[in-house]
């Protein structure tokens, strides 16, 4: 039994107010099939994820039951450990920059803060999961990538493109990204340290201990920099622990982590006052149990707390400035996934309950009795808000020799917004035309709830809207997939009909930005990707070991609406990425990433975004246990802007070494 009663040693009236529905919700989770889509993104040893040889047999996350990559009727991108180690990047955000149809807009580099979207969606429309557990932030999507792990501890990343509400529930509106840690394998310890320009220092230590049926993984990372321009300095650290225990009844999986970030936020939220500062603290924990041979059950519970202090003036505040913004969100979820196989295919069902709570001096409704802000002197939370969502799921999948079909639906209830129960169905199908060519198609619906910032944030230039409705969409996609002897890829198109999309808009430049439900926004796109392994194609030792190409085009149609958009229409129109890995001599190798981006929208009142090319490279000398590497980000020192007036860094060179020690 879980009941929110106390927090930080204080009694909280809001917790007492929601105590009854939380109890009811947890009982619902335990006794009435409350669902968790844990099997959708299955953790697999990296040796099984070889993009060169065995990818088709990997279980990936496009359905609520385990499904092999070769059977998926959706587009799922998999970034495995081998690719992560070769990439010329130092954070998860930088790695995702090169994923197909993924738009990463960095405010703070090296993982400090970034907005991530898929297929032209907004940064609030992509769901982030850690080892299959939802870690999204109800305050704002700006904090979605506040992860308790570093890139060096990631085993693989799976990106499900397109809506996934019937798989993961609300907020998987335009896509879902599951990040899987390196928590499997033999006992070992790994140390990775690097340093570079702008006083960059990065240290990571991790270890895996396997004793019989018990596996434990722990990692710690610290990174800091003086910044590439004024007020872009940062200090971050994170700690993570995961343990798995295999028993006859099933597998028990526990994970917990913490990340702290303190950083200069030069022009992050407004160019008028560039001397901003922010500090965030995120704590996360989850527990799940996987059992069953004929009927598979996965109950789980999770908790995430995020605390944020935002300073509009880091130093020398204006005379009218009333003080910093303080926020704290608490999220609790409980769920159970059930699936079984029969001669008719695979069937899954279940539900999920999730409570989202915020305390703030800016967001929410006025509290009768203010409470102290933990860790801050003489500061009070004066506002709060809480909501509960309940979602039920069902899905059935059929696998024939050349044809696959998966159909399902989610029904959802939200405690606020007066939205009631609504159903969101979806269907995916594929047909193999030959052993190497397949056509696929999908039709689905989705929703996204407004964040607490959408509902309540008001400031000198912004005005929230407590009457917002959830976003809704109908989505279609289709195309072809091909895979033959060292060459794989796909070509396809998609179309989304969006209704009540949420955006910060204004009718004229002198107005405040205000959140509104836009009547209609449609998006249409095309995608083309291809991956070549020359040594596999020609069956000989060659200079080039891998060549990858991605291209996406997205067009947004706002209909007859006449307004200025701050986010929704500010999308990545053209994106082209090239990946090249090659040998140099003996253990010396190199990898290159070239990216072209052309964005819609205006970065200032009078200037639109200029298209730009970026080149990153990594030179590495590698043995089975040791690697020495040099990274060069933005090799040709290109001047560019990802978001508004926030200047991105020029050439940034760093050097590092990692060493792995086998304990058994």
N, C-alpha and C positions, 0 to 999 in steps of 0.2 A: 504494500500500500504506500503510495507516494502522495503526500499532501504538502503544498507550499504553505509554510507558516512563518518561518523566520528567515532572515537574510542579513548577514553581517552583524549578528547579535541584536538586531532591532526587530520589533514587531511591526508588521506591515499590514495596514488595513486592506490593501488591495488583495493580498494573498488570502486573507480571511474571507473576503467577498467572493473569491472564485474557488474557495476550498471545496465546496460541494460539487461543482461541475468537474473539477480536476479529479476528485475521487471517483465520480461516475465514469469519467473518461478512462481512467486507468483500469477500472473493473471491466469496462467495455473492451479494452485492449486485451485483457487476460482471458475473458470468458466468452467473447463474441467475435472472434476472428478479426482482430485489429491488425492491419496489414503493414508489412515492411517489405519493399522490393529489394531484398538483399541478394536474391539469386540472380537478379537482373544483371548486376555487375559482379561477376564471380572473380575472386582472386585466384591467380594462376601463377605458377612458377615461371620466371622470365624465359627459361629455356623452351617453354612451350609456345612462346609468343614470337618466334622468329618470323619476321616479315618476309624473309627470303624463302622459307621452306614450309612452315607448319601453321600459318595464320588461319587457314580455312578451318582448322580443327579447334581453334580457341573458342571458349564460351565468352560471349560479349553481351552487352546490355541493351538490347532493343526490345525485349519482351519481359514479362514477369516470371517466366520459367527459363531455365538454362537453355541456351540456343547456340549452336555452332556458328561461327562467322560465315561459313558458306551457305547457311540457311536463312540468313537475315534478309528481310525484304525492306530494309532501311539503310541509310548511310551511317556507318559507325567508323570513325577513325581511331586507330590504336597507335599510340606512341609507346614503344617498349623501352626497356632499360638500355639496350644497345644503342638505340637512337638518341636517348637522353644523354648518354655519356659522350656521344660524338658531337652533339649540338653546341655551337659557339654561343652559349647563353649561361646566365648565372642565376636565373629564377624561373619559377613556373610560368609567370606572366610572360617573360621573354620567350620561353619555349612555345607557348600557345600562339604567339604572334605568327608562327609559320604553319598553323593548322588550317585546313581547308575551311573557308567561309567563317572563320573566327576572327573577330575584330577586337584587338586589345588596345585600349587607349590609356597609356601610362601617365598618371600624374606624378608619381614618385617612382624612380627607377629601382632596379634590383629588388623587386617585390614589395616596395614600400606601400604603394597603392595603385590600383589599376581598375578600370571599368572593362568588363568583358561581355561580349555579346556574340550571338550566333545567327547567321543568315539575316542580317539587317535588323535584328531585334534590339531592344534597349538593354542597358546593363542590369536592369531589374528583372529581365525576362529569361535569364539563364540560371538554371539550378546547379549548385555546386554540391558534390558529395565527397566524403572522405571514407574510403573503404565501404562504399555503399550506403553511408549514413548522411542524411540531409544536414548540412551545416550552414544553410543560407541565413542571412541576417534580415529580420523584419524591419529594422530601422531604415536601411538603405542598401542598395546593391554595391555602393562604393566600398563596403566592408566585406563583400562576398569572398574575397581571396585572402582574408586574414587567417592563414592556415598555421597550425602548430607544427608543421614539418617543412623542411627545405627541399629544394630540387634534388639534392644529393641523396635523399632518402626515399625517392619515388621509384617504385618498381615499374609502373606503367600508368598510362592515362588513357581513358576511353572517352570519346566525344560522340554523343548521339545527336546528330543534326536534325533539327525540326522539332515540333511539339512532342511532349512526352507526358502529358497530364494523366493519361490512363495508365501509365507505368509508375510514375513517381508522385502524382498528385499535383495540387496547385503550384504555380510558379515555374514549372518546367515548360514555359510558354513557347520559347523558340529553340530550346536545346537543353541538354544536360551534360555535365562534365564530371566524371568520376575519377578521383585521384587515389591510387592504390599504393600503399607503402611497401617497403622492402622488408616484410616481416616473416619471410619464409626462407628455408635453406639451411645449410650447415652452420655450426657455431663459428663466428668470426667477429673481428673488430675492424673498423675502417676509420681512418683519420684523413681529413681533407682540409688543407689550408691554402689560402691564396691571398695575394695583395696586389694593388694596382694604383693607377693614377687617382688623383683626388682623395688620397689617403684611404683608399678602399682596403678593408681588412675583413676576411671571411674565414671562419673556422668552424668545422663540423666534425663531430665524433659520433659514431654509431656502433652498435654491437648487436649481434644476434646470438642467443643461447638456446640450443636445442638439447633437451634431455628426455629421451624416450618420446612419449606422446605430448610433451609440453614444450612449447616454443615461445620465447620471449624476445622482443625487439625494443631497443631504446635508442634515442637520438637526441643530440643537443647541437644547436647552431647559434652562432653569434656573428652579426655583420654590422659594419659601420662605415661611414664615409664623411668627409668634410664637405661634400657636395661639389657639383660641377659649376654652379653659379651661386650667387648669394641666396641664403635661406633655402638650400636644398640638402642640407646635412641630415643624417639619420643615424639612429642606433636601434637595432632590432635584435631580438633573441627569441628562440622557441625551443620547447622541450616536448618530447613525445614518447609514449610508452604503449606497447601493444603486447598482449599475451593471448595465446591460443592453447586450449587444452582439449585433446581428442580423447573421448571416452566412448564406451559402448553405446550409451544412449544418443550421443551426438557430440558436436564441437561447441565449446564455450569460447567466445571471442570478446575480449575486453580491450578498449583503447581509451587513452586520456592524453590531453595535450594542453599546452599553454603557449601563447605568443604575446609578446609586448613590442610595441613600435612607438618610437618618439621621433618626430621628423619636422623639419622646416617645410611648410606647405605653401611655397611661393606661388601665389595666384591660383591656388587649387579651386576655389569656389567663386572668386570674383577677382578681376584684374584691377579693380579700383584700390584694393588694399592688399598688396602682394606679400606683406610681412606676416603671414598667417603661420600658425603652429598647431600641431595635433599630436595627441598621444592616445593610443588604443591598447586595450588589454582584453584578450579573448581566452576563455577557458572552455574546454569541451571534453565530454566523456560519453561513452556508449557501452552497452552490454547487450550481446545477442547470443542466441543458442540455436544451432542448426541440428535438427534431428529427423529421423524417419528414413525408411527405405522404400516403402510403397507410397505412403502419404508423407510428404515432406513439410515440416513445420519450422518456421523461423520467427520466434518471438524476440522482440528487442525493445530497449528503452534508450533514450539519449537525452542529453542536456547540453545546452550551449549558453554561456553568458558572455556578453560583450559590453565593455565600458569604454566610453569615448569622452575626451575633453578637447574641445575645439576653441582655439584662441584666434579671433579675428586680427588681433594685434599682439604679436609676440613680444614686442617692446614698444614703449612710448604710445600708449593708446590715446585715441581722440577723446576730447572732453565729454562727448555725448555717449561714449561707450559704457554700457551698463555691466559688462562682465562676460565671462566665457560661457560657452554652451556645454552642459553636462548631460550625458545620456547613459542609461544602462538598460540593456535588454536581456531578458531571461526567456529561453525557449525550452519547453519540455515536450517530448514526443514519445509515444508508445504504440507499438504495432506488432502485427503477426502476419506472415505470409504463408499461405497454404497452397501446395500444388501436388498433382499426381499425374502419372502417365497411364494410358490405357490404349486399347487397340484403335480408339478413335482419335488419339493425339494426346496433347498435354493440356491440362486444365488448371487454372489458378484462380484463387479468390481471396478476399480479405478486406481489411479496412485499416485506417490510420487515424489517430487523434493527435492533435498538436495544439499546444497553448503557447501564445506569444504575448509577452508583457513588456512594457516599457515604463521607466521612471526617468524624468527629465525636468529641466527648468524651461524647456521650449516645446517639447512634443507631448501631446495628450490633453486630458481634461484636468481642470484644477482640482487638487487634492484638498480635503478638509483639513488635514494636518500635514505640513511639510515634513520631510525626513532628511537626514544628513546624507551627503554624498560620500561614499566610502573612499578613504584615502585622500580626501581633500579637506583643507581647513576652512571652517566657517562657510561651507557651501551647502545649499539645500536643494533637494528635488521638490518641486512645487506642483508637478503635473504627472499624471500616469494614465495608462490605458491598457486594456487587456482584451484578447479575443481568442476564440477557440474554433478550430476547423475539424470537421470529421469527414472522412472520405472512405467510401466503399468501392472495391474493385472486383472485376471479374474478367477473365480472358480465357480463350480457347485457341489452341494452335494445332494445325494439321500439317503433317509432313509426308508428302508422297515422293515418288522417285524423282520427278522433275518439277513438282509444284508444291509451294508452301503457302499457307494462309493463316493469318493470325488476326483475330477479331476480339475486341473487348470494350469495356466502358468503365468510367469512373462516375460515381454520383457523389456530390459534395455539398456540405452545409457549412456556412460561415455564421458565427454567432452575432456579428455586427453587420452593418451595411443593409439590413433588411432584404437579403438576397435569397433566402430560402434554399430548398434543395434543387439542384440542377444536375443534368446528366451530360457527360462528355464522351461520346463513343469514338472509336477509331478502328481502322482496318488496314492491314498490310498484306500484300501478295507478291509472289515472284514465280517466274516460269523459266526453267532452263531450256534454252534453245539448242544447246550442245554442251559438251563437257567443259567448255571454256567461255561460254557466253550466256548471260542471263538478263531478262528484263524484269523490272520491279515497279511497283506502284503502291501508293499509300494515300489514304484520306483520313483525316482526323480533326478533332476539335480540341480546344484548349482554353485555359483561363489563367489569369494572374491577378492576385489581390494587390490593392494599393499598399505601399509601404507606410510606416508611421510618418516618414518625412513627407510623402505625398499628401497625407491626410492633414498634418498639423503644422508643418514648418512655416513660420512667418518671420520675416526679417526686413531690413531696409529695402531690399529689392525683390522679395519673394512673398507669396501669399498662399498658404495651404488651403485645402478644400475638404472638410470632414464629410461632405456628401458624395464623394467619389464612389463609383461603382467598379466592380472588377472588370478587367479587360477580357475580351472573348475573341476567338478567331476560329475560322474554318480553313483547313490547310490541305493542299494537294501536292503530290510530288511523283515523279516517275523518271525512268531512265534505263540505262544498260550498265551491266558490270561485266568485266572481262578479266581473265586470269589464265596465263599460259606461259610456262617455261621461263620463269624469271621476269615476267612482265605482268603487271596487274593495274587496274584502274577502273574508273567509271566516268560516265557522262550523263548528266541529268538536268532536270529543271524543277522548280517548285513555285507555288503560288499561295499566298496567304491573304485571306479576306479578314481584315481586322475591324472589330467594332468596339467602341468605347475605350480605345487605347488611351493610356494616361500619359500626359506630357505637360511640361512646364511651358506655357505659351503666353503670348501677349499680342494684342491687335495692332499696337503702335509702339514705337521704341521708347516712348516716355512712360508707358505703363509698367506696373510691376509684373514679374513673372508669376503666373498663377497656374496651379494644377487643374486640368480639365479632362473630362472624357471626350475625346474627339469622335465625331460621328462615324467616320469611316476612313481607314487607311489600308490600302492594298499594297502588297509587295510581291514582286516577281523576280526570279533569279535563275541563273544557269551556273552549273559547276562542271569542271573538267579536271580530272586528276589522273596521273600515271606514275608508276614507280618501276624503275628498270634496275635489274641486277645483272650487269654485263657478264660477269664470270659464270653466272648460272645459264645465261642465254647461250654463250659460246663454249661453255664447259672448258675454260682455260684460265690461267692466271693473268689478270689484266691490271692496268694502271688504275682505272676507274672502277670502284666497287659498288657504287650506288648513285643513281640519278633520279630525282623526284621532281615532278612538276605539278603545281596546283594553280587553277585560275577560277575565279568566281566573279560574277557580275550581278548586281542587285539594283532594281529600280523600284522606288516608292512613289505611289500615287496618292496624293492627299485630297483628290476630288476637288470640290469647289470651295474648300475651306480657305479663308484668307487670314492667315495669322503667321506670326514668327514662332518657330519651333526651337526649343533649347536642346532637345535630345532626339525625339523620334525620327525626324527627317534629316538629322545630321549623321548620315550613315556612310559606310564604306562602299563606294560604287564599283570600282575596279580593284581587284587584288590579284597579284601574280607572285608566286613564290617558287624559287628554284633551290633544290638541295643537291649538293655534290660532295661525295666522299671519295677520296683517292689515297693511294699509297705514295710514299716518297722513296723510302729506302729502309729495308729491314723492319724495325719496329716503329719507324717514324711515319705518321699519317697526318692527313689534313682533312678538314671539312669546311664547306662554304655554304652560307645561306644568303641568297639574294632575294629582296622583296621590293615590289612596286605597289604603291597604294595611291588611289585617287578618291578623294572623299567629297561627298556633297556637303552643303551647308556653309555657314559663314563663321570664321573664327573670331572676327571682330565685326563691328557695325558696318564697316566698309570693305573688308578684305575676306575673300573666300579662301578655302584651303588650297594650297598648291600641291600637285602630285609630287611624289619624291621616290627615289631609289635608295635602298639601304643595303650594305654588304657587311656581313659579320663572318669572321673566320676563326678557326681553332686549329692550332698546330699541336700535335701530341706525340709523345714517345711513350709506348705502352708495352708492358709485360703483363703476365697473368696476375701479378700482385701489386705492381707500382705503375703510376702514370705521372708524367711531368707534362704540363700543358701551358700554352700561351693563348690567351683570348684577345681578340681585337674587335670590339663592338663599334659599329659605324666607321668602318675602316677608312672611308674617303671623306670623313668629317662633314657629312651632309647636314645642312641646317634645315630643320623640319619641325612641324607642330602636329601633335596627336590630338590635342584638345585645347580649344580656345587660344589663349596667349601664352600657354605654358611651354616654354622653350625646352626642347629635348636635348640631351647631351650630345656633344660631338664625339670625336674619336676617344675611346676609353680602352686602354690596354691593361691587362692584368696577367699575372703568372701564378701558377699553383702546382701543388703536388698532392697526390693521394696515395695511400698505401693501405693494403688490406692484409690482416694477419689471421690466418686460420687457427682456431683454438682447438680443433680436433682433426 
